[in-house]
């Protein structure tokens, strides 16, 4: 199946941060993202979440990811926030609760084809006993 998505990524850049490190945090999880720098913020776009999905599988956090995706599903979109520090190390750590001092990476996914649920099943499949159901 062919998936058509637009991934919009934004991250604040605080005065105490090095912009290149925040860029690295984004690119570590979304290596195909095109990142633009704006005053106090980075904005990136991508059209794939394959690398991100690989991280979810490697870290065995598919159920956590599904929960984060479905709780913020709205029509043909879903969104979630990620911790910058973890992303800088190439790790997925979903941000919940209050925003961290440095701000979080916000990701918004617009699914063009086929639908949100099918795409979420593709990147973070349902599991049984912690293993993806085939």
RAJO-V563841 format. One record per run of one state. SS is the DSSP state (H for helix, E for strand, - for the rest). FROM is the first residue (numbers start at 1). LEN is the number of residues. If there is no record, write none. Layout:
SS	FROM	LEN
SS	FROM	LEN
//
This chain:
-	1	3
E	4	9
-	13	6
H	19	11
-	30	4
E	34	5
-	39	2
E	41	6
-	47	3
H	50	10
-	60	2
H	62	10
-	72	1
E	73	2
-	75	2
E	77	6
-	83	1
H	84	5
-	89	5
E	94	1
-	95	10
E	105	9
-	114	2
H	116	8
-	124	3
E	127	2
-	129	2
E	131	2
-	133	2
//
